[in-house]
Amino acid sequence: MAGQPEVEDSRPTKQSQVVSRLRTLADTLGSGAMLPTERTLAEEWGVARMTVRGAIAVLTREGRLRAEQGRGTFVRPPAIALRVRLGSFADEVKRAQLNPTTRTLERSLDDAPPEAVRAHLRLRAGAAAVRLDRLRLGDGNPLALERVWLPASLARPLLKGEPPASLYGWLGDRGHLPDAGEESVVVGFPTAPEQHHLAISSAAPIVRLTRRATAAGVPVEYAEAVLPADRYELWFPLAAGPDGRLTAAPEAR
């Protein structure tokens, strides 16, 4: 009727309906599960494949799904809020309500560690370091690939017996719990061995963390970790210093 205001159609579109159904399906399948193919979903829901593809794109942008070329589309686990600070990786995983476990890949006495390791640990010429290669998991899923060096004079006992569940717990029991250090962050792509251990593709971005830690001023740890970038939300606690500038909060050091 002339003069009547137009009423906007508030009915959900076919696309929004499929997005809603896809969210429900992802929640039902759970983290790490693979979605049915676009064709299967289109036939089951009675919609065009392009509609399903568009809905998958929406949830991928939201971080709910991840596509792996040649494999399929998977439900993405919730991101772990990893505080960049000295502390136990297992504690951060528990904070994300996941069960942390560690798989020791190799333990060795490294007679020729990289120069950066020698410099930080203040190793004399010919001195060795204990090297630990470990895969960190949460609920059985790979979360980080670590390589840690410690002075052999301190860590040689780690080469025998059952590896400790917590390296920082082991160091703390011996009076060498790290209390200061620094950590650098670099983004890149994984090597072939990293792809294998972390179950990711060559195109999946990763975060490389390098930690140099001391205990009471004595260098005790040089560590490198590789993390799948889509599994983490890195955050850095900050506080204003005496000059008003933001700097790392005390608990993050």
N, C-alpha and C positions, 0 to 999 in steps of 0.2 A: 504494500500500500504506500502511495506517495506520502512523503513526509515522515515515515517511520524510520528510525535508525536501524542500520544494518546490524544484525547479530552475528558475531564471529562464531564460526563452527568450532566448538571445543572438543569435538570427537577425536580420539586418538587416531593418528595416521597408521597405515599399514607398517611403515618403517618403525614408528615408535612402539608398536605392539610387538614386533619381532625383537627389537632391542630389549624390551622388558622380558620376553620369554627367554632370550639368550642369557640375560643376567641370572634368571632363576635356574636355568640349566647349568651355568657355570658354578653357582652356589651348590647345586645338588651334586655335581660331579666331584668338586673339591680340587684343591691345589695340585697342580702337576698333571691332571687328567687331560686327555686329548679329546677335543670336540669331534663329533661326527662330521663328515664332509659337508660342504655347502649343498651338494646335490641331495644328500640324505635329509638334511634339515629342511630344504625347500620342499621336497616331496612330502615330508611328515607334516609340515605346517601349512602346506597348500599355498606357497608364495613363490615368487620368482627368485632364482639364484642371486640376481643382482641385489634384491632386497636383503637376503641373508648376508651377502658380502658387505653391504653397507652397514648392517648391524654389527658385524664382526669388526669392521673398521672403527666404529664408535667405541666399542669396548676395548679395542687395542689402544686407542688414544687415551682412554681413561686409565689404562694400566691394568685392566682386569684380565686381558688375554695377551698372548704373545705368539707370533707366527714364526715357525722355523722352516726355512726353505727345504723342500724335499721331504719333510716329515709331517707337517700338519700344524694345526692351531691348538694351543694348550692353555689351560687355566693357569694364570700367573699367581704364584703365592704372594701373600701380602709382603710389602717391603719391610725390611728390618731397619729400624732406626738405630744406626750404629754411631755411638758417640766416639769421636776421635779423641781418645784419651788413653792414659796408661791404665791398664786393667785387663781383666779376663775376657777373652772372646766368648767363652762359654756363658758368662754372666749376661752378655748382651743378647745371646741367642735365647737364653731362658726368659729374658725380658720380653722377647717377641712370642713367648708361649710355645716355643719349640723345644724338643729334646735334643740337647747337644751331645754329639759323640765325635771322637777323633780316630782317624785311621792313620797309623804311622806307616809311611811308605818306605822310608829309609832312615837308618841311623849310621853315622860314619864319623871317623876322625879325619877331618879335612886338613891335609898337610899344606895345601896351597889355596887358601881362601882368597876371594877377590880383594884387591887392594883397599877398597872402601871398608871391607870388614876388618882387615888387619889394622887400618888406621883407627877405626872407632874402638876396637877392643884392645888397642895398644899392644898388639902382639909383637914380640921380638922376632928377629930373623930366625926362621926355622921352627918357630912355635906353631902349634896346631890349634884348631878350633873344633869343637863338637858341632856337627851339622845334623839337624833334624828336618826331614821333609814330611809334612803332615797334610792330610786332607781333613778339613773341618766340615761336619755335616749337621743338619738340623732336621729332625724327623726322618733321617736316612737320606736326605737330599743334599748334594754337594753345595756348600756355601762359600768355601774359601780354600785356596791352595797356598800353603805356607812353607817357607824355607827359613829356618832359624839357625843362627850361629851363636855359640856361647864359648867363653874361654875354656879350653880343655882342662886347665888347672882347677876349674870349678865344676864342670859338667861331665867329666869323664864317667862318673857312675851311671849316667843316663844311657850309656852304650850297652849296659847289661840289664837283664831282668825285664819285667813288665814296664812299659813306658808309663809315666804318671798321667793321670786323667787331666791334671791341670799343671802346666809348666810353671805358671806364676805361683801356684800353691807350693810346688816343689822348691822353687827359689826362696819363697817366703819362709818355709820350714828351716832353711839353712841360713837365714839372716841376710838374704840377698834380694829381697823383693824390690823390683824397680820402683823408684820414687821420683824420677825425673827423666826427661828425654825429649825427643822431637820426632815428628812423623811427617813425611812428605806424601803428596797424593798426585798421581799421574793417571790420565785416562788413555786407553789404547785398545788394541785388539789382541786376542790370545794367540799363543804359539800352538803348534799341533799337540804337544803333550798337555798343555793347559786345557785345550778343547776336550781332550780325552777324559781327563780327571774331573773336570767341572761339567761335563756333558752339555757343552754349548757349541755353537757353530763358529766358523771362522769370522763371520760378520757380526757376532755378538760383542758389543763393547764391554770392556772390563776396566776395573779400577785397580791400580797398583799402589799399594801402601808400602812405604819403607820406614821402619822404626829403628831408632838408635836410643837405647835406654841405659840408664845408670842406676846404681844403688849406692847411696851415700857417697856419690861422686866417683864411684868405681864403675867402669863400663862392664855390663854383664850380658847385653843382648844386642844383636843386629838381626833384624827380621825383615823379610820381604813377603808380602801377601798379595794374592791375585783374587779379586772378587768379581763375580758377574754383576755388572752395573745395574741390571734391572731388578736385582734382589735387595738393593739397599737404598736407604735414604741417609746420607752422611750428614751429621750435624756437629757443630763446633760450639760448645758453650763459651760465651764471651762475657767480659765484665769491663767496666770503665776503670782505667788506671788513675793514678794521682794526677796525671796531666790531662785527664778527660778522654784519652784515646782508648778505643776498644782493644782489648787483648784477650788472650786465652784465659778463661776463668781458672782459678787455682785447682779445682778438681779435675780439669782437663789436662793438666801438665804431667 
